[in-house]
Amino acid sequence: MTTYISFLSFTEQGNKTIKDLPARIAAGRQAFEGNGGKLLNYHLTLGSQDAVVVYEFPDDETAARMALAQAGIGNLRATAMRAFTEAEIPGILNGMP
């Protein structure tokens, strides 16, 4: 599985319905699992981003599809990135010239 991190900003719609957030997280978890992924962590944050999410999917295409689907609901804007686990670091470093 490939690990990803997304920084989330709630939209006006998402802020108006913020009390529904626990249900939205549960629905997102089910959607991720239904597409072969796993929601590892969901953290509300202070500062420029409203939340940080750590999750896994089998490939980039599935991760992109799910990120677009979640953003399309209209409650958030997301910036997603590929993350490398601690276990993957030696393989990356071993390939350096």
Biopython code that builds the backbone (N, CA, C, O; Angstrom):
import numpy as np
from Bio.PDB.StructureBuilder import StructureBuilder

atoms = [
    (1, "MET", "N", (0.850, -1.184, 0.000)),
    (1, "MET", "CA", (0.000, 0.000, 0.000)),
    (1, "MET", "C", (0.892, 1.243, 0.000)),
    (1, "MET", "O", (1.991, 1.247, 0.555)),
    (2, "THR", "N", (0.396, 2.268, -0.624)),
    (2, "THR", "CA", (1.097, 3.540, -0.700)),
    (2, "THR", "C", (0.465, 4.515, 0.288)),
    (2, "THR", "O", (-0.759, 4.577, 0.409)),
    (3, "THR", "N", (1.299, 5.273, 0.990)),
    (3, "THR", "CA", (0.821, 6.220, 1.997)),
    (3, "THR", "C", (0.701, 7.615, 1.399)),
    (3, "THR", "O", (1.538, 8.037, 0.601)),
    (4, "TYR", "N", (-0.348, 8.321, 1.794)),
    (4, "TYR", "CA", (-0.605, 9.690, 1.344)),
    (4, "TYR", "C", (-0.979, 10.544, 2.548)),
    (4, "TYR", "O", (-1.469, 10.045, 3.561)),
    (5, "ILE", "N", (-0.735, 11.846, 2.409)),
    (5, "ILE", "CA", (-1.150, 12.823, 3.413)),
    (5, "ILE", "C", (-1.925, 13.908, 2.689)),
    (5, "ILE", "O", (-1.511, 14.363, 1.623)),
    (6, "SER", "N", (-3.038, 14.323, 3.255)),
    (6, "SER", "CA", (-3.804, 15.446, 2.707)),
    (6, "SER", "C", (-3.985, 16.510, 3.773)),
    (6, "SER", "O", (-4.283, 16.211, 4.930)),
    (7, "PHE", "N", (-3.800, 17.756, 3.362)),
    (7, "PHE", "CA", (-4.104, 18.911, 4.197)),
    (7, "PHE", "C", (-5.463, 19.416, 3.752)),
    (7, "PHE", "O", (-5.665, 19.687, 2.569)),
    (8, "LEU", "N", (-6.395, 19.546, 4.682)),
    (8, "LEU", "CA", (-7.769, 19.911, 4.354)),
    (8, "LEU", "C", (-8.105, 21.308, 4.849)),
    (8, "LEU", "O", (-7.710, 21.720, 5.940)),
    (9, "SER", "N", (-8.848, 22.023, 4.013)),
    (9, "SER", "CA", (-9.448, 23.302, 4.395)),
    (9, "SER", "C", (-10.940, 23.161, 4.177)),
    (9, "SER", "O", (-11.378, 22.797, 3.085)),
    (10, "PHE", "N", (-11.717, 23.444, 5.196)),
    (10, "PHE", "CA", (-13.166, 23.337, 5.065)),
    (10, "PHE", "C", (-13.699, 24.506, 4.246)),
    (10, "PHE", "O", (-13.243, 25.640, 4.390)),
    (11, "THR", "N", (-14.660, 24.217, 3.396)),
    (11, "THR", "CA", (-15.337, 25.255, 2.625)),
    (11, "THR", "C", (-16.396, 25.912, 3.502)),
    (11, "THR", "O", (-16.613, 25.499, 4.641)),
    (12, "GLU", "N", (-17.044, 26.925, 2.970)),
    (12, "GLU", "CA", (-18.144, 27.561, 3.704)),
    (12, "GLU", "C", (-19.213, 26.525, 4.035)),
    (12, "GLU", "O", (-19.744, 26.503, 5.146)),
    (13, "GLN", "N", (-19.524, 25.668, 3.065)),
    (13, "GLN", "CA", (-20.500, 24.590, 3.291)),
    (13, "GLN", "C", (-20.028, 23.664, 4.408)),
    (13, "GLN", "O", (-20.813, 23.301, 5.284)),
    (14, "GLY", "N", (-18.757, 23.280, 4.384)),
    (14, "GLY", "CA", (-18.212, 22.398, 5.411)),
    (14, "GLY", "C", (-18.240, 23.019, 6.793)),
    (14, "GLY", "O", (-18.490, 22.334, 7.785)),
    (15, "ASN", "N", (-17.983, 24.323, 6.857)),
    (15, "ASN", "CA", (-18.025, 25.018, 8.149)),
    (15, "ASN", "C", (-19.442, 25.139, 8.687)),
    (15, "ASN", "O", (-19.661, 25.038, 9.894)),
    (16, "LYS", "N", (-20.402, 25.354, 7.801)),
    (16, "LYS", "CA", (-21.799, 25.483, 8.244)),
    (16, "LYS", "C", (-22.328, 24.179, 8.831)),
    (16, "LYS", "O", (-23.207, 24.190, 9.693)),
    (17, "THR", "N", (-21.791, 23.065, 8.363)),
    (17, "THR", "CA", (-22.264, 21.748, 8.814)),
    (17, "THR", "C", (-21.181, 21.017, 9.621)),
    (17, "THR", "O", (-21.112, 19.788, 9.600)),
    (18, "ILE", "N", (-20.340, 21.777, 10.327)),
    (18, "ILE", "CA", (-19.194, 21.197, 11.028)),
    (18, "ILE", "C", (-19.601, 20.142, 12.059)),
    (18, "ILE", "O", (-18.834, 19.215, 12.321)),
    (19, "LYS", "N", (-20.773, 20.265, 12.637)),
    (19, "LYS", "CA", (-21.198, 19.272, 13.633)),
    (19, "LYS", "C", (-21.445, 17.901, 13.007)),
    (19, "LYS", "O", (-21.551, 16.904, 13.721)),
    (20, "ASP", "N", (-21.536, 17.846, 11.679)),
    (20, "ASP", "CA", (-21.674, 16.574, 10.970)),
    (20, "ASP", "C", (-20.318, 15.923, 10.699)),
    (20, "ASP", "O", (-20.259, 14.846, 10.104)),
    (21, "LEU", "N", (-19.231, 16.563, 11.127)),
    (21, "LEU", "CA", (-17.894, 16.061, 10.810)),
    (21, "LEU", "C", (-17.667, 14.610, 11.232)),
    (21, "LEU", "O", (-17.125, 13.847, 10.433)),
    (22, "PRO", "N", (-18.049, 14.181, 12.441)),
    (22, "PRO", "CA", (-17.831, 12.765, 12.783)),
    (22, "PRO", "C", (-18.504, 11.807, 11.793)),
    (22, "PRO", "O", (-17.925, 10.779, 11.442)),
    (23, "ALA", "N", (-19.698, 12.128, 11.349)),
    (23, "ALA", "CA", (-20.386, 11.277, 10.372)),
    (23, "ALA", "C", (-19.677, 11.327, 9.024)),
    (23, "ALA", "O", (-19.603, 10.316, 8.326)),
    (24, "ARG", "N", (-19.154, 12.498, 8.651)),
    (24, "ARG", "CA", (-18.429, 12.616, 7.375)),
    (24, "ARG", "C", (-17.136, 11.812, 7.413)),
    (24, "ARG", "O", (-16.762, 11.186, 6.421)),
    (25, "ILE", "N", (-16.453, 11.829, 8.553)),
    (25, "ILE", "CA", (-15.227, 11.032, 8.682)),
    (25, "ILE", "C", (-15.559, 9.550, 8.552)),
    (25, "ILE", "O", (-14.858, 8.819, 7.852)),
    (26, "ALA", "N", (-16.615, 9.102, 9.215)),
    (26, "ALA", "CA", (-17.022, 7.688, 9.136)),
    (26, "ALA", "C", (-17.383, 7.306, 7.708)),
    (26, "ALA", "O", (-17.018, 6.225, 7.245)),
    (27, "ALA", "N", (-18.097, 8.183, 7.004)),
    (27, "ALA", "CA", (-18.468, 7.902, 5.611)),
    (27, "ALA", "C", (-17.226, 7.863, 4.727)),
    (27, "ALA", "O", (-17.126, 7.025, 3.831)),
    (28, "GLY", "N", (-16.284, 8.762, 4.975)),
    (28, "GLY", "CA", (-15.037, 8.756, 4.216)),
    (28, "GLY", "C", (-14.244, 7.487, 4.451)),
    (28, "GLY", "O", (-13.675, 6.918, 3.520)),
    (29, "ARG", "N", (-14.206, 7.039, 5.716)),
    (29, "ARG", "CA", (-13.507, 5.797, 6.050)),
    (29, "ARG", "C", (-14.110, 4.621, 5.272)),
    (29, "ARG", "O", (-13.380, 3.794, 4.724)),
    (30, "GLN", "N", (-15.441, 4.552, 5.228)),
    (30, "GLN", "CA", (-16.109, 3.473, 4.487)),
    (30, "GLN", "C", (-15.809, 3.561, 2.999)),
    (30, "GLN", "O", (-15.564, 2.542, 2.353)),
    (31, "ALA", "N", (-15.828, 4.776, 2.450)),
    (31, "ALA", "CA", (-15.537, 4.952, 1.027)),
    (31, "ALA", "C", (-14.101, 4.534, 0.714)),
    (31, "ALA", "O", (-13.850, 3.883, -0.301)),
    (32, "PHE", "N", (-13.164, 4.903, 1.576)),
    (32, "PHE", "CA", (-11.775, 4.512, 1.362)),
    (32, "PHE", "C", (-11.661, 2.990, 1.371)),
    (32, "PHE", "O", (-11.055, 2.403, 0.474)),
    (33, "GLU", "N", (-12.243, 2.353, 2.386)),
    (33, "GLU", "CA", (-12.153, 0.895, 2.501)),
    (33, "GLU", "C", (-12.839, 0.201, 1.339)),
    (33, "GLU", "O", (-12.372, -0.841, 0.878)),
    (34, "GLY", "N", (-13.942, 0.761, 0.858)),
    (34, "GLY", "CA", (-14.647, 0.191, -0.286)),
    (34, "GLY", "C", (-13.866, 0.274, -1.578)),
    (34, "GLY", "O", (-14.196, -0.402, -2.552)),
    (35, "ASN", "N", (-12.826, 1.103, -1.594)),
    (35, "ASN", "CA", (-11.980, 1.252, -2.773)),
    (35, "ASN", "C", (-10.563, 0.746, -2.528)),
    (35, "ASN", "O", (-9.620, 1.159, -3.202)),
    (36, "GLY", "N", (-10.424, -0.150, -1.559)),
    (36, "GLY", "CA", (-9.142, -0.793, -1.305)),
    (36, "GLY", "C", (-8.175, 0.009, -0.464)),
    (36, "GLY", "O", (-7.004, -0.356, -0.353)),
    (37, "GLY", "N", (-8.643, 1.104, 0.137)),
    (37, "GLY", "CA", (-7.771, 1.958, 0.930)),
    (37, "GLY", "C", (-8.036, 1.844, 2.412)),
    (37, "GLY", "O", (-8.839, 1.028, 2.865)),
    (38, "LYS", "N", (-7.337, 2.686, 3.157)),
    (38, "LYS", "CA", (-7.514, 2.695, 4.605)),
    (38, "LYS", "C", (-7.215, 4.096, 5.124)),
    (38, "LYS", "O", (-6.161, 4.660, 4.833)),
    (39, "LEU", "N", (-8.141, 4.649, 5.887)),
    (39, "LEU", "CA", (-7.934, 5.924, 6.564)),
    (39, "LEU", "C", (-7.184, 5.629, 7.857)),
    (39, "LEU", "O", (-7.732, 5.003, 8.763)),
    (40, "LEU", "N", (-5.938, 6.074, 7.947)),
    (40, "LEU", "CA", (-5.102, 5.767, 9.106)),
    (40, "LEU", "C", (-5.302, 6.761, 10.240)),
    (40, "LEU", "O", (-5.444, 6.363, 11.396)),
    (41, "ASN", "N", (-5.314, 8.052, 9.918)),
    (41, "ASN", "CA", (-5.453, 9.093, 10.939)),
    (41, "ASN", "C", (-6.198, 10.289, 10.376)),
    (41, "ASN", "O", (-6.035, 10.641, 9.208)),
    (42, "TYR", "N", (-7.015, 10.910, 11.210)),
    (42, "TYR", "CA", (-7.694, 12.162, 10.872)),
    (42, "TYR", "C", (-7.486, 13.088, 12.062)),
    (42, "TYR", "O", (-7.916, 12.787, 13.176)),
    (43, "HIS", "N", (-6.826, 14.214, 11.820)),
    (43, "HIS", "CA", (-6.522, 15.150, 12.903)),
    (43, "HIS", "C", (-7.067, 16.532, 12.572)),
    (43, "HIS", "O", (-6.773, 17.070, 11.505)),
    (44, "LEU", "N", (-7.856, 17.113, 13.471)),
    (44, "LEU", "CA", (-8.177, 18.532, 13.363)),
    (44, "LEU", "C", (-6.920, 19.293, 13.753)),
    (44, "LEU", "O", (-6.185, 18.870, 14.646)),
    (45, "THR", "N", (-6.671, 20.418, 13.084)),
    (45, "THR", "CA", (-5.449, 21.159, 13.347)),
    (45, "THR", "C", (-5.736, 22.638, 13.578)),
    (45, "THR", "O", (-6.759, 23.168, 13.145)),
    (46, "LEU", "N", (-4.825, 23.275, 14.257)),
    (46, "LEU", "CA", (-4.855, 24.718, 14.438)),
    (46, "LEU", "C", (-3.905, 25.321, 13.411)),
    (46, "LEU", "O", (-2.875, 24.726, 13.094)),
    (47, "GLY", "N", (-4.241, 26.485, 12.895)),
    (47, "GLY", "CA", (-3.354, 27.129, 11.931)),
    (47, "GLY", "C", (-4.010, 27.275, 10.575)),
    (47, "GLY", "O", (-5.230, 27.407, 10.474)),
    (48, "SER", "N", (-3.195, 27.252, 9.535)),
    (48, "SER", "CA", (-3.694, 27.544, 8.188)),
    (48, "SER", "C", (-4.533, 26.420, 7.584)),
    (48, "SER", "O", (-5.288, 26.664, 6.643)),
    (49, "GLN", "N", (-4.421, 25.212, 8.093)),
    (49, "GLN", "CA", (-5.209, 24.082, 7.608)),
    (49, "GLN", "C", (-6.167, 23.642, 8.709)),
    (49, "GLN", "O", (-5.867, 23.764, 9.897)),
    (50, "ASP", "N", (-7.316, 23.133, 8.298)),
    (50, "ASP", "CA", (-8.322, 22.703, 9.275)),
    (50, "ASP", "C", (-8.119, 21.271, 9.753)),
    (50, "ASP", "O", (-8.496, 20.923, 10.872)),
    (51, "ALA", "N", (-7.520, 20.441, 8.897)),
    (51, "ALA", "CA", (-7.318, 19.037, 9.263)),
    (51, "ALA", "C", (-6.181, 18.446, 8.440)),
    (51, "ALA", "O", (-5.832, 18.953, 7.374)),
    (52, "VAL", "N", (-5.613, 17.360, 8.961)),
    (52, "VAL", "CA", (-4.600, 16.579, 8.259)),
    (52, "VAL", "C", (-5.062, 15.130, 8.289)),
    (52, "VAL", "O", (-5.471, 14.618, 9.330)),
    (53, "VAL", "N", (-4.991, 14.479, 7.139)),
    (53, "VAL", "CA", (-5.440, 13.099, 7.014)),
    (53, "VAL", "C", (-4.288, 12.250, 6.477)),
    (53, "VAL", "O", (-3.612, 12.644, 5.526)),
    (54, "VAL", "N", (-4.069, 11.095, 7.082)),
    (54, "VAL", "CA", (-3.067, 10.136, 6.616)),
    (54, "VAL", "C", (-3.824, 8.886, 6.197)),
    (54, "VAL", "O", (-4.642, 8.365, 6.954)),
    (55, "TYR", "N", (-3.546, 8.404, 4.980)),
    (55, "TYR", "CA", (-4.304, 7.273, 4.453)),
    (55, "TYR", "C", (-3.459, 6.470, 3.481)),
    (55, "TYR", "O", (-2.389, 6.909, 3.059)),
    (56, "GLU", "N", (-3.944, 5.297, 3.133)),
    (56, "GLU", "CA", (-3.258, 4.396, 2.203)),
    (56, "GLU", "C", (-4.203, 3.984, 1.087)),
    (56, "GLU", "O", (-5.406, 3.815, 1.291)),
    (57, "PHE", "N", (-3.625, 3.828, -0.097)),
    (57, "PHE", "CA", (-4.324, 3.241, -1.238)),
    (57, "PHE", "C", (-3.341, 2.370, -1.998)),
    (57, "PHE", "O", (-2.129, 2.538, -1.862)),
    (58, "PRO", "N", (-3.850, 1.437, -2.799)),
    (58, "PRO", "CA", (-2.947, 0.555, -3.524)),
    (58, "PRO", "C", (-2.169, 1.256, -4.636)),
    (58, "PRO", "O", (-1.108, 0.772, -5.031)),
    (59, "ASP", "N", (-2.671, 2.395, -5.156)),
    (59, "ASP", "CA", (-1.984, 3.072, -6.253)),
    (59, "ASP", "C", (-2.413, 4.538, -6.332)),
    (59, "ASP", "O", (-3.402, 4.946, -5.723)),
    (60, "ASP", "N", (-1.645, 5.316, -7.095)),
    (60, "ASP", "CA", (-1.907, 6.751, -7.224)),
    (60, "ASP", "C", (-3.249, 7.048, -7.879)),
    (60, "ASP", "O", (-3.923, 8.007, -7.504)),
    (61, "GLU", "N", (-3.638, 6.237, -8.848)),
    (61, "GLU", "CA", (-4.897, 6.477, -9.549)),
    (61, "GLU", "C", (-6.090, 6.373, -8.601)),
    (61, "GLU", "O", (-6.996, 7.204, -8.644)),
    (62, "THR", "N", (-6.087, 5.359, -7.752)),
    (62, "THR", "CA", (-7.180, 5.197, -6.790)),
    (62, "THR", "C", (-7.176, 6.339, -5.786)),
    (62, "THR", "O", (-8.234, 6.855, -5.428)),
    (63, "ALA", "N", (-6.001, 6.736, -5.331)),
    (63, "ALA", "CA", (-5.901, 7.853, -4.388)),
    (63, "ALA", "C", (-6.439, 9.133, -5.016)),
    (63, "ALA", "O", (-7.169, 9.881, -4.366)),
    (64, "ALA", "N", (-6.087, 9.390, -6.271)),
    (64, "ALA", "CA", (-6.567, 10.593, -6.961)),
    (64, "ALA", "C", (-8.076, 10.551, -7.144)),
    (64, "ALA", "O", (-8.760, 11.553, -6.936)),
    (65, "ARG", "N", (-8.587, 9.408, -7.529)),
    (65, "ARG", "CA", (-10.032, 9.244, -7.723)),
    (65, "ARG", "C", (-10.792, 9.526, -6.426)),
    (65, "ARG", "O", (-11.810, 10.218, -6.439)),
    (66, "MET", "N", (-10.303, 8.996, -5.318)),
    (66, "MET", "CA", (-10.977, 9.201, -4.036)),
    (66, "MET", "C", (-10.839, 10.642, -3.550)),
    (66, "MET", "O", (-11.779, 11.190, -2.974)),
    (67, "ALA", "N", (-9.681, 11.263, -3.773)),
    (67, "ALA", "CA", (-9.504, 12.664, -3.375)),
    (67, "ALA", "C", (-10.469, 13.557, -4.139)),
    (67, "ALA", "O", (-11.072, 14.458, -3.556)),
    (68, "LEU", "N", (-10.619, 13.318, -5.429)),
    (68, "LEU", "CA", (-11.556, 14.105, -6.235)),
    (68, "LEU", "C", (-12.992, 13.866, -5.795)),
    (68, "LEU", "O", (-13.788, 14.803, -5.730)),
    (69, "ALA", "N", (-13.324, 12.625, -5.495)),
    (69, "ALA", "CA", (-14.690, 12.308, -5.053)),
    (69, "ALA", "C", (-15.003, 12.993, -3.725)),
    (69, "ALA", "O", (-16.095, 13.533, -3.551)),
    (70, "GLN", "N", (-14.054, 12.974, -2.788)),
    (70, "GLN", "CA", (-14.281, 13.612, -1.490)),
    (70, "GLN", "C", (-14.411, 15.127, -1.639)),
    (70, "GLN", "O", (-15.286, 15.738, -1.025)),
    (71, "ALA", "N", (-13.543, 15.733, -2.450)),
    (71, "ALA", "CA", (-13.617, 17.182, -2.670)),
    (71, "ALA", "C", (-14.901, 17.559, -3.402)),
    (71, "ALA", "O", (-15.457, 18.633, -3.172)),
    (72, "GLY", "N", (-15.371, 16.679, -4.282)),
    (72, "GLY", "CA", (-16.581, 16.947, -5.054)),
    (72, "GLY", "C", (-17.842, 17.042, -4.219)),
    (72, "GLY", "O", (-18.846, 17.590, -4.676)),
    (73, "ILE", "N", (-17.809, 16.523, -3.015)),
    (73, "ILE", "CA", (-18.966, 16.619, -2.123)),
    (73, "ILE", "C", (-19.193, 18.075, -1.724)),
    (73, "ILE", "O", (-20.326, 18.485, -1.471)),
    (74, "GLY", "N", (-18.109, 18.855, -1.670)),
    (74, "GLY", "CA", (-18.236, 20.283, -1.431)),
    (74, "GLY", "C", (-17.929, 20.777, -0.030)),
    (74, "GLY", "O", (-18.082, 21.967, 0.244)),
    (75, "ASN", "N", (-17.501, 19.897, 0.863)),
    (75, "ASN", "CA", (-17.227, 20.306, 2.243)),
    (75, "ASN", "C", (-15.780, 20.714, 2.490)),
    (75, "ASN", "O", (-15.468, 21.286, 3.534)),
    (76, "LEU", "N", (-14.891, 20.426, 1.538)),
    (76, "LEU", "CA", (-13.477, 20.692, 1.775)),
    (76, "LEU", "C", (-12.719, 20.924, 0.480)),
    (76, "LEU", "O", (-13.173, 20.589, -0.614)),
    (77, "ARG", "N", (-11.544, 21.512, 0.653)),
    (77, "ARG", "CA", (-10.534, 21.592, -0.393)),
    (77, "ARG", "C", (-9.332, 20.835, 0.154)),
    (77, "ARG", "O", (-9.021, 20.933, 1.341)),
    (78, "ALA", "N", (-8.662, 20.088, -0.696)),
    (78, "ALA", "CA", (-7.566, 19.252, -0.212)),
    (78, "ALA", "C", (-6.305, 19.455, -1.038)),
    (78, "ALA", "O", (-6.357, 19.676, -2.248)),
    (79, "THR", "N", (-5.178, 19.375, -0.355)),
    (79, "THR", "CA", (-3.874, 19.304, -0.996)),
    (79, "THR", "C", (-3.291, 17.960, -0.589)),
    (79, "THR", "O", (-3.031, 17.718, 0.590)),
    (80, "ALA", "N", (-3.086, 17.089, -1.567)),
    (80, "ALA", "CA", (-2.631, 15.724, -1.282)),
    (80, "ALA", "C", (-1.187, 15.545, -1.730)),
    (80, "ALA", "O", (-0.730, 16.186, -2.677)),
    (81, "MET", "N", (-0.486, 14.671, -1.040)),
    (81, "MET", "CA", (0.879, 14.350, -1.426)),
    (81, "MET", "C", (1.201, 12.910, -1.064)),
    (81, "MET", "O", (0.618, 12.331, -0.147)),
    (82, "ARG", "N", (2.138, 12.351, -1.801)),
    (82, "ARG", "CA", (2.645, 11.013, -1.531)),
    (82, "ARG", "C", (3.578, 11.117, -0.339)),
    (82, "ARG", "O", (4.374, 12.052, -0.257)),
    (83, "ALA", "N", (3.492, 10.177, 0.582)),
    (83, "ALA", "CA", (4.377, 10.148, 1.747)),
    (83, "ALA", "C", (5.131, 8.821, 1.765)),
    (83, "ALA", "O", (4.589, 7.780, 1.395)),
    (84, "PHE", "N", (6.362, 8.875, 2.193)),
    (84, "PHE", "CA", (7.176, 7.670, 2.285)),
    (84, "PHE", "C", (7.340, 7.298, 3.754)),
    (84, "PHE", "O", (7.676, 8.143, 4.584)),
    (85, "THR", "N", (7.102, 6.041, 4.065)),
    (85, "THR", "CA", (7.187, 5.574, 5.443)),
    (85, "THR", "C", (8.650, 5.442, 5.874)),
    (85, "THR", "O", (9.562, 5.452, 5.047)),
    (86, "GLU", "N", (8.843, 5.320, 7.161)),
    (86, "GLU", "CA", (10.189, 5.119, 7.698)),
    (86, "GLU", "C", (10.833, 3.872, 7.095)),
    (86, "GLU", "O", (12.035, 3.861, 6.830)),
    (87, "ALA", "N", (10.043, 2.830, 6.880)),
    (87, "ALA", "CA", (10.567, 1.588, 6.305)),
    (87, "ALA", "C", (11.022, 1.772, 4.857)),
    (87, "ALA", "O", (11.879, 1.026, 4.383)),
    (88, "GLU", "N", (10.462, 2.755, 4.148)),
    (88, "GLU", "CA", (10.835, 2.987, 2.746)),
    (88, "GLU", "C", (12.091, 3.844, 2.592)),
    (88, "GLU", "O", (12.701, 3.859, 1.523)),
    (89, "ILE", "N", (12.478, 4.550, 3.638)),
    (89, "ILE", "CA", (13.603, 5.486, 3.540)),
    (89, "ILE", "C", (14.919, 4.802, 3.160)),
    (89, "ILE", "O", (15.616, 5.321, 2.287)),
    (90, "PRO", "N", (15.304, 3.663, 3.765)),
    (90, "PRO", "CA", (16.572, 3.041, 3.367)),
    (90, "PRO", "C", (16.632, 2.711, 1.873)),
    (90, "PRO", "O", (17.673, 2.903, 1.245)),
    (91, "GLY", "N", (15.549, 2.226, 1.307)),
    (91, "GLY", "CA", (15.542, 1.918, -0.120)),
    (91, "GLY", "C", (15.739, 3.155, -0.977)),
    (91, "GLY", "O", (16.401, 3.101, -2.014)),
    (92, "ILE", "N", (15.169, 4.265, -0.547)),
    (92, "ILE", "CA", (15.349, 5.523, -1.268)),
    (92, "ILE", "C", (16.804, 5.970, -1.170)),
    (92, "ILE", "O", (17.417, 6.336, -2.173)),
    (93, "LEU", "N", (17.348, 5.939, 0.035)),
    (93, "LEU", "CA", (18.722, 6.397, 0.240)),
    (93, "LEU", "C", (19.743, 5.489, -0.423)),
    (93, "LEU", "O", (20.773, 5.964, -0.902)),
    (94, "ASN", "N", (19.472, 4.186, -0.457)),
    (94, "ASN", "CA", (20.405, 3.247, -1.083)),
    (94, "ASN", "C", (20.532, 3.481, -2.578)),
    (94, "ASN", "O", (21.542, 3.107, -3.174)),
    (95, "GLY", "N", (19.541, 4.084, -3.188)),
    (95, "GLY", "CA", (19.588, 4.348, -4.622)),
    (95, "GLY", "C", (20.271, 5.651, -4.980)),
    (95, "GLY", "O", (20.362, 6.003, -6.156)),
    (96, "MET", "N", (20.752, 6.373, -3.976)),
    (96, "MET", "CA", (21.420, 7.655, -4.236)),
    (96, "MET", "C", (22.820, 7.429, -4.788)),
    (96, "MET", "O", (23.491, 6.466, -4.414)),
    (97, "PRO", "N", (23.263, 8.320, -5.681)),
    (97, "PRO", "CA", (24.638, 8.190, -6.223)),
    (97, "PRO", "C", (25.686, 8.482, -5.155)),
    (97, "PRO", "O", (26.884, 8.421, -5.432)),
]
sb = StructureBuilder()
sb.init_structure("model")
sb.init_model(0)
sb.init_chain("A")
sb.init_seg("    ")
for serial, (resi, resn, name, xyz) in enumerate(atoms, 1):
    if name == "N":
        sb.init_residue(resn, " ", resi, " ")
    sb.init_atom(name, np.array(xyz, "f"), 0.0, 1.0, " ", f" {name:<3s}", serial, name[0])
structure = sb.get_structure()
